[in-house]
Amino acid sequence: MCGIFGISGHEEAARLAYFGLYALQHRGQESAGIATWADGKIHSHVGMGLVPDVFTEEALAHLPGDVSVGHVRYSTTGGTRRENAQPLTLRYVKGTLALAHNGNLPHADQLRTQFEYQGAIFQTTSDSELIAYAIAQARLRCPSVEEAVRRALAGLRGAWSLIVMSPRKLVAARDPWGFRPLCMGRRGEVVVFASESCALDAVGARFERELGPGEIMAVEDGRVRTVQPP
């Protein structure tokens, strides 16, 4: 379960993310969160409970920017705790990123131990943070965040749909078997990714297509590029 939502190119990205997450509420009722990029930094608000309970008008007003990523959680790996709420926000030597993840890594314990022996310090008990760390680690050797996502996911096993927000880009990815859903839509020049098309309808976006198994796409300044074809 879990529902993920990403939007690029709308001045009220957080508000549209709210409507998108509301439409995806059936996929997770434990926590909800939205992160945006503006003024040179990531703005984030997460909380336990349903979307209307977590997000007030005041909370949305503190989420500026035209790029946003959102999440509603149904826990699999990791308990029902606020620190496991997403999107996860990561600050590292190359900058910042926010990640929303739906899926499961069957080798999460093994991967966590491996990363901890490399010096990693984790703040959550979810496998989503392992993916974020793998991406940050790969980014040190990659020219772009989308290439870092591609390299990091190539070393993982499991099922996932993923949306990553960096300062200028939105990256969406689906696992090689297509176990977790992820689709893309458009609202004029605005690009939207969501777990289900009902979220596209909620924000007035036109369904374009499902991402193929293993496909990775990047959006920057309204331009959509396939990083890894299905």
Contacts in CASP RR format, 6 or more apart in sequence:
PFRMAT RR
TARGET T0000
AUTHOR 0000-0000-0000
METHOD contacts of the structure
MODEL  1
MCGIFGISGHEEAARLAYFGLYALQHRGQESAGIATWADGKIHSHVGMGL
VPDVFTEEALAHLPGDVSVGHVRYSTTGGTRRENAQPLTLRYVKGTLALA
HNGNLPHADQLRTQFEYQGAIFQTTSDSELIAYAIAQARLRCPSVEEAVR
RALAGLRGAWSLIVMSPRKLVAARDPWGFRPLCMGRRGEVVVFASESCAL
DAVGARFERELGPGEIMAVEDGRVRTVQPP
1 27 0 8 1.000
1 28 0 8 1.000
1 74 0 8 1.000
1 76 0 8 1.000
1 102 0 8 1.000
2 27 0 8 1.000
2 28 0 8 1.000
2 71 0 8 1.000
2 72 0 8 1.000
2 73 0 8 1.000
2 74 0 8 1.000
2 76 0 8 1.000
2 101 0 8 1.000
2 102 0 8 1.000
2 103 0 8 1.000
2 195 0 8 1.000
3 21 0 8 1.000
3 24 0 8 1.000
3 27 0 8 1.000
3 28 0 8 1.000
3 71 0 8 1.000
3 72 0 8 1.000
3 73 0 8 1.000
3 100 0 8 1.000
3 102 0 8 1.000
3 194 0 8 1.000
3 195 0 8 1.000
3 196 0 8 1.000
4 24 0 8 1.000
4 69 0 8 1.000
4 70 0 8 1.000
4 71 0 8 1.000
4 100 0 8 1.000
4 101 0 8 1.000
4 102 0 8 1.000
4 161 0 8 1.000
4 162 0 8 1.000
4 163 0 8 1.000
4 182 0 8 1.000
4 193 0 8 1.000
4 194 0 8 1.000
4 195 0 8 1.000
5 17 0 8 1.000
5 20 0 8 1.000
5 21 0 8 1.000
5 24 0 8 1.000
5 68 0 8 1.000
5 69 0 8 1.000
5 70 0 8 1.000
5 71 0 8 1.000
5 100 0 8 1.000
5 163 0 8 1.000
5 192 0 8 1.000
5 193 0 8 1.000
5 194 0 8 1.000
5 195 0 8 1.000
5 199 0 8 1.000
6 17 0 8 1.000
6 68 0 8 1.000
6 69 0 8 1.000
6 70 0 8 1.000
6 100 0 8 1.000
6 163 0 8 1.000
6 165 0 8 1.000
6 170 0 8 1.000
6 172 0 8 1.000
6 192 0 8 1.000
6 193 0 8 1.000
6 194 0 8 1.000
7 13 0 8 1.000
7 16 0 8 1.000
7 17 0 8 1.000
7 67 0 8 1.000
7 68 0 8 1.000
7 69 0 8 1.000
7 170 0 8 1.000
7 190 0 8 1.000
7 191 0 8 1.000
7 192 0 8 1.000
7 193 0 8 1.000
7 203 0 8 1.000
8 66 0 8 1.000
8 67 0 8 1.000
8 170 0 8 1.000
8 190 0 8 1.000
8 191 0 8 1.000
8 192 0 8 1.000
8 219 0 8 1.000
8 220 0 8 1.000
8 222 0 8 1.000
9 66 0 8 1.000
9 67 0 8 1.000
9 189 0 8 1.000
9 190 0 8 1.000
9 191 0 8 1.000
9 222 0 8 1.000
10 16 0 8 1.000
10 66 0 8 1.000
10 187 0 8 1.000
10 190 0 8 1.000
11 65 0 8 1.000
11 66 0 8 1.000
13 36 0 8 1.000
13 63 0 8 1.000
13 65 0 8 1.000
13 66 0 8 1.000
13 67 0 8 1.000
13 68 0 8 1.000
14 34 0 8 1.000
14 36 0 8 1.000
14 60 0 8 1.000
14 63 0 8 1.000
14 64 0 8 1.000
14 65 0 8 1.000
14 68 0 8 1.000
15 60 0 8 1.000
16 68 0 8 1.000
16 192 0 8 1.000
16 203 0 8 1.000
17 34 0 8 1.000
17 36 0 8 1.000
17 68 0 8 1.000
17 69 0 8 1.000
17 70 0 8 1.000
18 34 0 8 1.000
18 51 0 8 1.000
18 55 0 8 1.000
18 60 0 8 1.000
19 199 0 8 1.000
19 202 0 8 1.000
19 203 0 8 1.000
20 194 0 8 1.000
20 199 0 8 1.000
20 202 0 8 1.000
20 203 0 8 1.000
21 32 0 8 1.000
21 33 0 8 1.000
21 34 0 8 1.000
21 51 0 8 1.000
21 70 0 8 1.000
21 71 0 8 1.000
21 72 0 8 1.000
21 199 0 8 1.000
22 51 0 8 1.000
22 52 0 8 1.000
22 202 0 8 1.000
23 196 0 8 1.000
23 198 0 8 1.000
23 199 0 8 1.000
23 201 0 8 1.000
23 202 0 8 1.000
24 72 0 8 1.000
24 194 0 8 1.000
24 195 0 8 1.000
24 196 0 8 1.000
24 198 0 8 1.000
24 199 0 8 1.000
25 50 0 8 1.000
25 51 0 8 1.000
25 72 0 8 1.000
27 72 0 8 1.000
27 74 0 8 1.000
27 102 0 8 1.000
27 195 0 8 1.000
27 196 0 8 1.000
28 72 0 8 1.000
28 73 0 8 1.000
28 74 0 8 1.000
29 49 0 8 1.000
29 50 0 8 1.000
29 72 0 8 1.000
29 74 0 8 1.000
30 48 0 8 1.000
30 49 0 8 1.000
30 73 0 8 1.000
30 74 0 8 1.000
30 75 0 8 1.000
30 80 0 8 1.000
30 85 0 8 1.000
31 46 0 8 1.000
31 47 0 8 1.000
31 48 0 8 1.000
31 49 0 8 1.000
31 54 0 8 1.000
31 71 0 8 1.000
31 72 0 8 1.000
31 73 0 8 1.000
31 80 0 8 1.000
31 82 0 8 1.000
31 84 0 8 1.000
31 85 0 8 1.000
31 86 0 8 1.000
32 46 0 8 1.000
32 47 0 8 1.000
32 49 0 8 1.000
32 50 0 8 1.000
32 51 0 8 1.000
32 54 0 8 1.000
32 55 0 8 1.000
32 70 0 8 1.000
32 71 0 8 1.000
32 72 0 8 1.000
32 73 0 8 1.000
32 85 0 8 1.000
33 44 0 8 1.000
33 45 0 8 1.000
33 46 0 8 1.000
33 47 0 8 1.000
33 54 0 8 1.000
33 55 0 8 1.000
33 70 0 8 1.000
33 71 0 8 1.000
33 72 0 8 1.000
33 85 0 8 1.000
33 86 0 8 1.000
33 87 0 8 1.000
34 44 0 8 1.000
34 45 0 8 1.000
34 46 0 8 1.000
34 55 0 8 1.000
34 60 0 8 1.000
34 63 0 8 1.000
34 68 0 8 1.000
34 69 0 8 1.000
34 70 0 8 1.000
34 71 0 8 1.000
34 87 0 8 1.000
35 42 0 8 1.000
35 43 0 8 1.000
35 44 0 8 1.000
35 45 0 8 1.000
35 63 0 8 1.000
35 68 0 8 1.000
35 69 0 8 1.000
35 70 0 8 1.000
35 87 0 8 1.000
35 89 0 8 1.000
35 98 0 8 1.000
35 165 0 8 1.000
36 42 0 8 1.000
36 43 0 8 1.000
36 44 0 8 1.000
36 63 0 8 1.000
36 64 0 8 1.000
36 65 0 8 1.000
36 67 0 8 1.000
36 68 0 8 1.000
37 43 0 8 1.000
37 65 0 8 1.000
37 67 0 8 1.000
37 68 0 8 1.000
37 98 0 8 1.000
37 165 0 8 1.000
37 166 0 8 1.000
37 167 0 8 1.000
38 64 0 8 1.000
38 65 0 8 1.000
38 66 0 8 1.000
39 64 0 8 1.000
40 167 0 8 1.000
41 96 0 8 1.000
42 89 0 8 1.000
42 96 0 8 1.000
42 97 0 8 1.000
42 98 0 8 1.000
42 165 0 8 1.000
43 62 0 8 1.000
43 63 0 8 1.000
43 64 0 8 1.000
43 65 0 8 1.000
44 63 0 8 1.000
44 87 0 8 1.000
44 89 0 8 1.000
44 98 0 8 1.000
45 54 0 8 1.000
45 55 0 8 1.000
45 59 0 8 1.000
45 62 0 8 1.000
45 63 0 8 1.000
46 54 0 8 1.000
46 82 0 8 1.000
46 85 0 8 1.000
46 86 0 8 1.000
46 87 0 8 1.000
47 54 0 8 1.000
47 82 0 8 1.000
47 85 0 8 1.000
48 54 0 8 1.000
48 80 0 8 1.000
48 82 0 8 1.000
48 85 0 8 1.000
51 72 0 8 1.000
67 165 0 8 1.000
67 170 0 8 1.000
68 165 0 8 1.000
69 87 0 8 1.000
69 98 0 8 1.000
69 99 0 8 1.000
69 100 0 8 1.000
69 163 0 8 1.000
69 164 0 8 1.000
69 165 0 8 1.000
69 170 0 8 1.000
70 86 0 8 1.000
70 87 0 8 1.000
70 100 0 8 1.000
70 163 0 8 1.000
71 85 0 8 1.000
71 86 0 8 1.000
71 87 0 8 1.000
71 100 0 8 1.000
71 101 0 8 1.000
73 84 0 8 1.000
73 85 0 8 1.000
73 86 0 8 1.000
75 84 0 8 1.000
75 126 0 8 1.000
76 103 0 8 1.000
76 104 0 8 1.000
76 127 0 8 1.000
77 104 0 8 1.000
77 105 0 8 1.000
77 108 0 8 1.000
77 125 0 8 1.000
77 126 0 8 1.000
77 127 0 8 1.000
78 84 0 8 1.000
78 124 0 8 1.000
78 125 0 8 1.000
78 126 0 8 1.000
78 127 0 8 1.000
79 125 0 8 1.000
79 126 0 8 1.000
81 124 0 8 1.000
81 125 0 8 1.000
83 123 0 8 1.000
83 124 0 8 1.000
83 125 0 8 1.000
84 124 0 8 1.000
84 125 0 8 1.000
84 126 0 8 1.000
84 128 0 8 1.000
86 99 0 8 1.000
86 100 0 8 1.000
86 101 0 8 1.000
86 126 0 8 1.000
86 128 0 8 1.000
87 98 0 8 1.000
87 99 0 8 1.000
87 100 0 8 1.000
87 165 0 8 1.000
88 98 0 8 1.000
88 99 0 8 1.000
88 100 0 8 1.000
88 101 0 8 1.000
88 124 0 8 1.000
88 126 0 8 1.000
88 128 0 8 1.000
88 129 0 8 1.000
88 132 0 8 1.000
89 96 0 8 1.000
89 97 0 8 1.000
89 98 0 8 1.000
90 96 0 8 1.000
90 97 0 8 1.000
90 98 0 8 1.000
90 99 0 8 1.000
90 132 0 8 1.000
90 133 0 8 1.000
90 136 0 8 1.000
92 136 0 8 1.000
92 139 0 8 1.000
93 140 0 8 1.000
94 136 0 8 1.000
94 139 0 8 1.000
94 140 0 8 1.000
95 167 0 8 1.000
96 166 0 8 1.000
96 167 0 8 1.000
97 132 0 8 1.000
97 135 0 8 1.000
97 136 0 8 1.000
97 145 0 8 1.000
97 164 0 8 1.000
97 165 0 8 1.000
97 166 0 8 1.000
98 164 0 8 1.000
98 165 0 8 1.000
99 128 0 8 1.000
99 131 0 8 1.000
99 132 0 8 1.000
99 135 0 8 1.000
99 162 0 8 1.000
99 163 0 8 1.000
99 164 0 8 1.000
99 165 0 8 1.000
100 162 0 8 1.000
100 163 0 8 1.000
101 127 0 8 1.000
101 128 0 8 1.000
101 131 0 8 1.000
101 160 0 8 1.000
101 161 0 8 1.000
101 162 0 8 1.000
102 160 0 8 1.000
102 161 0 8 1.000
102 162 0 8 1.000
102 180 0 8 1.000
102 195 0 8 1.000
103 127 0 8 1.000
103 158 0 8 1.000
103 159 0 8 1.000
103 160 0 8 1.000
103 161 0 8 1.000
103 175 0 8 1.000
103 179 0 8 1.000
103 180 0 8 1.000
104 127 0 8 1.000
104 158 0 8 1.000
104 159 0 8 1.000
104 160 0 8 1.000
105 111 0 8 1.000
105 127 0 8 1.000
105 130 0 8 1.000
105 131 0 8 1.000
105 156 0 8 1.000
105 157 0 8 1.000
105 158 0 8 1.000
105 160 0 8 1.000
106 157 0 8 1.000
106 158 0 8 1.000
107 157 0 8 1.000
107 158 0 8 1.000
108 127 0 8 1.000
108 130 0 8 1.000
111 127 0 8 1.000
111 130 0 8 1.000
111 134 0 8 1.000
111 156 0 8 1.000
112 122 0 8 1.000
112 130 0 8 1.000
115 122 0 8 1.000
115 130 0 8 1.000
115 133 0 8 1.000
115 134 0 8 1.000
116 122 0 8 1.000
120 133 0 8 1.000
122 129 0 8 1.000
122 130 0 8 1.000
122 133 0 8 1.000
123 129 0 8 1.000
131 152 0 8 1.000
131 153 0 8 1.000
131 156 0 8 1.000
131 160 0 8 1.000
131 162 0 8 1.000
134 152 0 8 1.000
134 153 0 8 1.000
134 155 0 8 1.000
134 156 0 8 1.000
135 145 0 8 1.000
135 148 0 8 1.000
135 149 0 8 1.000
135 152 0 8 1.000
135 164 0 8 1.000
136 148 0 8 1.000
137 152 0 8 1.000
138 147 0 8 1.000
138 148 0 8 1.000
138 149 0 8 1.000
138 151 0 8 1.000
138 152 0 8 1.000
139 145 0 8 1.000
139 148 0 8 1.000
141 151 0 8 1.000
142 148 0 8 1.000
142 151 0 8 1.000
144 169 0 8 1.000
144 218 0 8 1.000
145 164 0 8 1.000
145 166 0 8 1.000
145 169 0 8 1.000
145 171 0 8 1.000
145 218 0 8 1.000
146 169 0 8 1.000
146 171 0 8 1.000
146 216 0 8 1.000
146 218 0 8 1.000
146 225 0 8 1.000
146 227 0 8 1.000
147 227 0 8 1.000
149 162 0 8 1.000
149 164 0 8 1.000
149 171 0 8 1.000
149 173 0 8 1.000
149 216 0 8 1.000
149 227 0 8 1.000
150 173 0 8 1.000
150 216 0 8 1.000
150 227 0 8 1.000
150 228 0 8 1.000
153 160 0 8 1.000
153 162 0 8 1.000
153 173 0 8 1.000
153 175 0 8 1.000
153 216 0 8 1.000
158 175 0 8 1.000
158 177 0 8 1.000
158 179 0 8 1.000
159 175 0 8 1.000
159 177 0 8 1.000
159 178 0 8 1.000
159 179 0 8 1.000
159 180 0 8 1.000
160 173 0 8 1.000
160 174 0 8 1.000
160 175 0 8 1.000
160 180 0 8 1.000
161 172 0 8 1.000
161 173 0 8 1.000
161 174 0 8 1.000
161 175 0 8 1.000
161 180 0 8 1.000
161 181 0 8 1.000
161 182 0 8 1.000
161 195 0 8 1.000
161 211 0 8 1.000
162 171 0 8 1.000
162 172 0 8 1.000
162 173 0 8 1.000
162 174 0 8 1.000
163 170 0 8 1.000
163 171 0 8 1.000
163 172 0 8 1.000
163 173 0 8 1.000
163 193 0 8 1.000
164 170 0 8 1.000
164 171 0 8 1.000
164 172 0 8 1.000
164 173 0 8 1.000
165 171 0 8 1.000
168 220 0 8 1.000
168 221 0 8 1.000
169 218 0 8 1.000
169 219 0 8 1.000
169 220 0 8 1.000
170 191 0 8 1.000
170 193 0 8 1.000
170 218 0 8 1.000
170 219 0 8 1.000
170 220 0 8 1.000
171 216 0 8 1.000
171 217 0 8 1.000
171 218 0 8 1.000
171 219 0 8 1.000
171 227 0 8 1.000
172 182 0 8 1.000
172 184 0 8 1.000
172 193 0 8 1.000
172 211 0 8 1.000
172 216 0 8 1.000
172 217 0 8 1.000
172 218 0 8 1.000
172 219 0 8 1.000
173 182 0 8 1.000
173 211 0 8 1.000
173 214 0 8 1.000
173 215 0 8 1.000
173 216 0 8 1.000
173 217 0 8 1.000
173 228 0 8 1.000
174 180 0 8 1.000
174 182 0 8 1.000
174 211 0 8 1.000
174 212 0 8 1.000
174 213 0 8 1.000
174 214 0 8 1.000
174 215 0 8 1.000
174 216 0 8 1.000
175 213 0 8 1.000
175 214 0 8 1.000
176 213 0 8 1.000
176 214 0 8 1.000
177 213 0 8 1.000
178 212 0 8 1.000
178 213 0 8 1.000
178 214 0 8 1.000
180 195 0 8 1.000
181 195 0 8 1.000
181 196 0 8 1.000
181 210 0 8 1.000
182 193 0 8 1.000
182 194 0 8 1.000
182 195 0 8 1.000
182 210 0 8 1.000
182 211 0 8 1.000
183 193 0 8 1.000
183 194 0 8 1.000
183 195 0 8 1.000
183 196 0 8 1.000
183 197 0 8 1.000
183 200 0 8 1.000
183 207 0 8 1.000
183 208 0 8 1.000
183 209 0 8 1.000
183 210 0 8 1.000
183 211 0 8 1.000
184 191 0 8 1.000
184 192 0 8 1.000
184 193 0 8 1.000
184 208 0 8 1.000
184 209 0 8 1.000
184 210 0 8 1.000
184 211 0 8 1.000
184 217 0 8 1.000
184 224 0 8 1.000
185 191 0 8 1.000
185 192 0 8 1.000
185 193 0 8 1.000
185 194 0 8 1.000
185 200 0 8 1.000
185 205 0 8 1.000
185 206 0 8 1.000
185 207 0 8 1.000
185 208 0 8 1.000
185 209 0 8 1.000
186 192 0 8 1.000
186 205 0 8 1.000
186 206 0 8 1.000
186 208 0 8 1.000
187 203 0 8 1.000
187 204 0 8 1.000
187 205 0 8 1.000
187 206 0 8 1.000
189 222 0 8 1.000
190 205 0 8 1.000
191 219 0 8 1.000
191 222 0 8 1.000
191 224 0 8 1.000
192 199 0 8 1.000
192 200 0 8 1.000
192 203 0 8 1.000
192 205 0 8 1.000
193 211 0 8 1.000
193 217 0 8 1.000
194 200 0 8 1.000
197 207 0 8 1.000
200 206 0 8 1.000
200 207 0 8 1.000
211 217 0 8 1.000
211 230 0 8 1.000
212 230 0 8 1.000
213 230 0 8 1.000
214 228 0 8 1.000
214 230 0 8 1.000
215 226 0 8 1.000
215 228 0 8 1.000
215 229 0 8 1.000
215 230 0 8 1.000
216 226 0 8 1.000
216 227 0 8 1.000
216 228 0 8 1.000
217 224 0 8 1.000
217 225 0 8 1.000
217 226 0 8 1.000
217 227 0 8 1.000
218 224 0 8 1.000
218 225 0 8 1.000
218 227 0 8 1.000
219 225 0 8 1.000
END
